[in-house]
Amino acid sequence: MRSDVVTKGTSRAPQRALFNALGFTKEEMERPLIGIVSSKNDIVPGHMNLDKIVEAVKIGVAMAGGTPIVFPAIAVCDGIAMGHQGMKYSLATRDLIADSTEAMAMAHAFDALVMVPNCDKNVPGLLMAAARVNVPTIFVSGGPMLAGKIDGCKTSFSSIAEAVGEFNVGKITEEKLEEFENKCCPTCGSCSGMYTANSMNCLTEVLGMGLGGNGTIPAVYSERIRLAKQAGMKIMELLGKNIRPRDIMTQGAFENALTMDMALGCSTNSMLHLPAIAHEVGIELNVDMANAISDKTPNLCHLAPAGHTYVEDLNEAGGVYAVMNEINKLNLLNTDLITCTGKTVAENIKGCVIKDTQVIRTITNPYSTTGGIAVLKGNLAPDSCVVKRSAVSTEMLKHEGPARVFDCEEDALSAINSDEITPGDVIVIRYEGPKGGPGMREMLNPTSAIMGRGLGNSVALITDGRFSGATRGAAIGHVSPEAAVGGNIALIHEGDIILIDINANSINFNVSDEELKIRKANWKPRKPSITTGYLARYAALVSSGNKGAILEIPRF
């Protein structure tokens, strides 16, 4: 066993002495040592229940003959971090999580790992760590929050974000805003729509790194506890068969993930995380691949914020496996791949049928014949930018309007709230990229303000930052190259006409090549707002030629 280097032989007596100090018995040291990475904390609603999940995993591991050993991973709540300096740190924590977990796993020679994440950066961060360490690994998340209910309608975190905008224009009273505040997030768990956390938990299932139901079983269901025990037992099987992350996370598995990303209508942040995870196993995903897959993959789900169904509804309708089985009728999936169940994709999804076609549409009646995410290119974004097409109204799929240019989120939000934005405008928020922010903040507050003011069908927003999975509307993010490295988004002037055609995958502004050259020559770099500490070091490692808005952001 891998752990023999810390438990076996006379030369390891000092290590065994330390295990004795921890209260381990000789019998426990003779069993495989299974590291359980717990993301539990008391500040993230999606993580407050992870102690229960971890205890269930420990029981499962022990039942199957392993010795469970828990160690922590940090987690940031993107919702709490939103709209202030804290959001600059959110994306950067993905790499901190990956690095620290790698360090713990390698330093202590665990034989296998069970990852227990739930929210936005923990899932991709721990998948990156799993790929690096490459010992048998399985994931079990904390599960999604139940939707709230107001006036007989289901609600979620995006509801309160947009309610603030409605309150600011007098559409709702302060009492109604408080009702949203008290009811939209009623339980523990990852926020209830197809936001980033639930997107990545569902895609973990698709990749083959989580058991069926990992992405959809609600956090408060006892079924989630049973799933955790099963994961604890299953890791011992994976160890016995020596099935490792790099055996599971293959080129075909990532193609499956991109395909299901389009079918489910996942968060645009998946376009940041999937390439970063793939990079750790030596696979490069590119934007052309994403669009090629989108072109042939129908969008079958419109979960919040794109529609009025939630992850709990997806669970009842058959879950991720049912969507996979339906999509596979078009022969779009690689089904002969091994997964953490010990079975192939084909074996996992066999017999998994749609139980509610209002939640999961069939391939003969999709929301659209193309995928839920589109990657756009043009002179505004020569490398790429990303939009959640499934959350854009039909009238905004093609839009032309004057640029309203802002150099930070706060200035744009102030203009929106001051009625300075009018129908037809295209808001441009720049210097919010990985290097320029630094940290690539999410722009949920501006997009929610747009929706709350009733401008969602007439105003677009473009940024080199990124968008929350809770964002809807013509919100186009991840513009690359970013403004901080002289990308063309930095050269847009107030009033320039911007032309967006999502179905044609194009985004341009009507400035000649000659004028662009003149503007480029006159452009001067801006100093980032944070120049010391971890975030500054992180930003410095985003190279000037980086495509960080769509590809992996370098780690150190």
N, C-alpha and C positions, 0 to 999 in steps of 0.2 A: 504493500500500500504506500501511497505517497506520504502519508503521515508517519511512516516508519522512521523518517529522518528526525522526528522529535519524540518518538515513543519507544523505539526498539534499540537493544544493545547496551552494553555497559557504558559506552561513551556517551549515551544519552541520559545517564542518571541525573545530571543537573536539570535537564528539561523535565524529567518525570517528577523531580522534587517540586518544581513549580506547578505541575499539574496536581500534585498532592496538596499543595497550598490552596488550590482552587476547589478542593474537595472531591476530585475525581478518584474513582476506585481503579484498581488494577484491571478489572473487567471492562470498564469504560475505555481505558487506554488501549485495550486490545481490539476494540471495535473501530470501524472507520470513523474518522472525525468529520462531521458534516457541519460546515459553516452555514449559519442562517443569518442573512443580512437583513436587519430590521430597520426600516425607515420610520418607525414609530416616533412621533413627538406630540406635543400638546398645542402646537400652533397651526397645524394643517388639518382641516376637517377630514380630508381624505386619509389621514394617517392616525387619527386619534384612536381608531379601533384596531390598529395593527398589532397591539400586544396580544389580543385575542387570536389573531391569525397566527402569530409566531408561536404561541403556546400550542395551538393545534398542530402546527408543523412539527414542533418538538415531539409531540405525542406520536405522530406518524413515523418520524425517523426512529424513535426508540422502539416502537412496535415492530419495525422492520429490521432491527438489529444494528442501528447506528447510534453514535453518540452525538447529540445535537449541541452545538456551541454557538451562541448568539453574539453578534457584534453589530454596531450601529452604522447607519448612513444618514447624512444630513438631508433635509428637505426644506424647500421654500414653498410657501403658498403663493402662487402667482396672483390670486385675487387680492390678497392682503398687500402684496408688494406692488400692485398696480398703481400707476399714476404718480409715482414719486421716485426718488433716487433708488429705492430698493429694487425696482424692476430692472435696473441696470445689472444687478447681480444674478438675476434668475437664470438666464441661459448659461452663464459662466459656471453655475453650480453643477451642471451636467458633467463637466470635465472634472470638477472636484470630487464628485461622487464616484466617477469611474476610476480616477487615480487613487483615491483613498481605499476603495474596495479592492482594487488590484493589490495595493500595498499590504493590506491585512491578509488577503488570501495567500499571497506568496510568502509573507513572513512567517505564517503559522502552518503552512503545509497542509491545508485542508484537503481531504480526499474528494470532496464534492461540495456543492453550494446550493442552497435554496435562497432565492432572492424574494424579498417581501417588500415591494414598492407599492405605490398607487398613483401619485400625482405627476405633474408634467415632466420634470427633469429626471426624476428617480428611475422611471422605467427605461428611457434610452440610456441614461448613465450606467445603470446596472447591466443592461444588455451589452454595452461597450466593454464593461469590465469582464463579463462572462466570456466574451470573444477573446479578450487578451489572455485571461488566466487559462481558459480552455480545459477545465476539469468538468466532469459531469455536473450539469446545472439545470435547475427547473425554476420557473417563476410562478408565484401565486400572489395576485394583487389583493388589495383591501376591498375592491368592489365599488360600484357606482352608488352615489346618493340616490334616494328616492326623489322624484319630482315633488315640488310643492303644489299647492292648489289654492287658487284665489278666484272667487266668483264662479266656481265650478270648472275652471280651466286649469290645466297643469302649467306649472311655472318652473323656472330654473334660475341659475345665477345670471344669465343674460337678461332675464326679465327685470331684475332689480337694476342692472346697469342701464337699461333703456328707460326704466321708470324715472331715473334721475333726470334724463333729458326731457321727459314728458312733464315732470314737475317744474323744471326751469322755464317752460313756456306756458305754464298754467293749465296743462291738459288734465292733471290730476292734483288732488289736494295733498297737503302734508300728511294727513291721516292715512290716505291711500298709499302714499310712499312708505309710510311706516309699516303698513300691512304687508307690502311686498318685502320689506326688510325682515319682517318677522316670520314670513311663511315660505319664501322662495327656496330656502336651503334647509329643509326640515330634519335631516338626519346626517349622521356621519357618512363619509364616502366621497369619492371624486365627483365633482359637480355633474349633474344628471344628464346633460346633453352630450352630443358627440363632439366634445371639446378635446383638447390635446391629451389629457390624461386617459380618458376612455378610448380615444383613438389609438393610443399607443398600447393600452392593455388589450384591445381587440386585435391589433396587429401582432402582438406577442403570441396570441393564439395562432394566427395565420402563419407566422414564422415557424411555429412548431415548438416554441419554448415555454408555452403554458398549456395547461389542460383545458379541455372544452368547458366553456363557461367562465373562464378566467376574466374575460373582458366585460361580461354582462350580468352575472349573478349579483344582485344588490348587496351592498355592504351589511345591511341589517338582517339578511336572511341566514338562518342556521345552515342552509345549503353551502354558504361560503365557508363556514367552519369545517364542514365535511370535506369540501374541496381542498382546504389547507392540509387536513390529515392525509388525504389521498396524495397530495404533492409530497408530503414528508415520506410516505411509503414508496412513492414512485421514484424518488431520488436514489433509493437503495437499489432499485431495479436497474436504473440507468448506470449506476456505478458498477453493478455486476456485469452488465453488458458493455461497459466502457463506451457508452454513447455520449459524445462531447458536443459542446456548442458548435464547433466548426464542422461537425458531421451533420448538424441540423441546419445551421444558417449558411446555406449554400447559395449560389447564384440563382438557382431555381426558386429557393425559398423567398429571396428578396423580390423576384419577379412576381411571385404569388402575393407578397405583401403590397407591392405597388398596385397590382390588379384589384385587390380587395380594398385598398385605400380609395380607389376610384368608385368601386361599387357601393361602399358604405358611406361615402361622402365625408371623409375624415378631415381633421384640422390641417390647415396649411403647414403647421409646424412639423407634420410628419415628413415634409419635404426637406426639413433640416435634419431630422433625427435618423431616418432610414439610411441616407448616404453616410452619416457619421458611424453608424453601427456597422454597415457593410464595409467601410474603410478599415475597420479593426480586424476583419477577416480577410483583407486583401482583395475585396471586390469593390469596384468603382461604379457607382450609379450616376447617371447623368440625366440632364433635363430632356434630352431628345428621347431617351428611353421612357421617361414619364409620359410625355405626350403621345408616343407611339402606343403605349399601353392604354392610355385614356381614350384614344381614338377608337379602340375596338371594345371597350368595356362599358356596358350600360350602368347608369347610376340607379340603384334599386332602393336606396334608403334616403329619407329626408328627415333625419333626427334633428332636434333642436341644436343650433339655431336656424337650420335650414327649413324646418317644419315644426309640427306640433306633436311629435312623438319623441320618446325619451329612451334611454338605454334600458330601463326596466321593461319598456314595451318590446324592444328588440329581443330581450331575454325571453319574454313570454311568446314571442312570435317564432322562436326556434333558434335564436342566437346566431353567432358568427358562423357556426358550421352549416346552418341552413342557408345562409347567404352564399357561402362557398359552394355548397352543393348545387344551388340554383345557377350560379355563375358558371360552374363547370359543365353545364349543359351546352355551353358554347365552346368547350374544350380550351378554356383560357388558363387553367391551372396546371401546374406540375404536380401530379398526384402520386408519384412513386417515391416521394421523399420521406425519409425517416423523421419522426417527431419525438418529443419528450414522452409521449404516451407509450413509446416502444413500438408503435404501429405507423403505417404510412398515412399520408394525407388522405388517400382514397379510402382507407379503412376507417379513418376518423369521421369522415363526412357521410359515409354510406348510410342511407336511410334517414338523414336529417332533412326534414321537409319544412316548408313554410306553413306556419299555423295561423298567420294573419296577414293577408295580402295588402291590408291598409298600412302595415308597418314595413314589411318587406315585399316589394313588388316583384312580379315575375319578369323573366327576360322578354316576354312578349308584351309587357305593359310597363316599361321602365319610366322613371321620371325624365330621363334623357338617354339617348343612345350612346352618349359619350360620358366619360367619368366625371366625378364630382370636383376634381381639381384640374386646373389648367395652368400651364407654364407659358408665359408670354415673352416675346422678344421684340426688339425694335431699337430705334435710336435713343429712346429714353432708358431702355434696359438692354444694352448690347449682349450681356451674358444671359440674363434671365430675370424674371420676377414671377410671383405665384399668386393665384386667386382661387378662392373656394367657389367654383362656378355654381355648385348646387345651392349656394346661399345668395345668389345674385338674381334679382328679379329680371324677367324677360326684357323689359324695356331698358335695362342697364347693361345688357350684354354687349351693346354697341353704344358708345357715348363719345361725344365731342364737346369740349368746352374749354374755357379759359383757366389757366393755372392760377391758383391762389397759393403762394409760396411761403412756407414757414420753416425755420431752422431748428425747431424743437416741438415736441408734443404740446407743451404748455401753451405756447403762442397760438397754435392751431386751435386748441380747445377753447381758449379765450375768445378767439374770433367766432367760433361756432356759437358759443353761448351769448355773444354780443350781437347776434343777428347780422354779422358781416358777411356771411356766406349765403348765396342766393342759388336758386335752382339753375342747374346747368354747370355750376362751378366744378373744378377738379382741384381738390385740396392736395398739395404736395408737402409732405413732412420729411425733411432730410436731416442728415447728420445724426441719425438714430441707428446707424448700422452697427455691426460687431465691433469695428474699430472706432467709429466716430462717436458713438453714444457716450462712452463705450458701453457695450453689453447688449445691444440690439433689443431695445424695449418693445413690449407689446403695446399696441395702440387701441385697446378696447374702449377707453374713455372717449376719444374722439368719434369712433364709429358709432358707439351707443348714443352719443349726443346727436349725431346726424339722424339716426333712426328715431330717437325720441322727439325730434323737432319735425318729423314727417318729411325729411329730405332724402330718405333712403332710395327713392325711385328717381331722384334727379341730381344727386351729387355723388361723385366718386372720390375716393381717397387713395393716394399713392404714397408709399414710403419705402426707405431703405431699412427701416425697422421691420418689425413683424407684427402679426395680428394674433390675438387670442383665438382659440378655437371657438369661443363664444361670439365671435364677430360675424355679422351678416351684412349683406349689401355689397356694392362694388368697391371692395377693399382689396387693393393690390399691393402686396408687400414683398419683402426680401429682394428689393431692387438691387441688382448687381451689374457693374461695380458700384459700391456705395459712394456717397458724396465725399466722405473723408479721404478717399484715395483718388479723387478727381473724376469719379464716375459722372456720366452725363446728367444725372439727376441734380448734380451740383451746379449745372450750367443753365438750368431752367430759369427764365425771368418771369416776373409777375405779368400775367396776361397772355403768355405764350399759349397757343391753342394745342391742346392735347387730344389725341385720337386713340381711343381704346376700342378694340374689336376682340372680345374674348373668344368667340367661336373661331376666329381666324388666328388666334394665338399671337396677336400683334399689339404693340403699344409704342406710339411715336409722338413726338411733338414737332410742329411745323417750322423747323429751323433748318436752313440750308447747311450743307457740310462746311461751306466756307465760313459761315457765321459761327458754327460750332468750333472751328479752329481758332477763331478770334477770341471767343469766350474762354476756351481752354487755355490760351496763352495768358489771359488776364486773371485766371483763377488762382487764388491763394489758399493754401491749406489752413484749416482752423485747428486750434488747440483743443483737445478733448476736455470735457468738464471735470473728469477725474484723472489725475496725473500721477498719483502715488498708490501704493498698495496692490492687492491682488488683481483688482479689475484693470488697473493700468498695465500690469505685466501681461495679463490675458489679452488685452487689446493690442499690445505691442507685438504679440505673436501671431496676430492675424495679418498675414503678409500683404504687401501693397497690391499684389496681383491676385489676391484671394477671391474665390467665388463663395465666400462664407454664407451668403444669403441663400444658397441652394445646395452647396456641397458641405463637406465637414469643416468645422471650425477647428484649427489646430489646437492640440493640447500641449502641455509641457510637464 
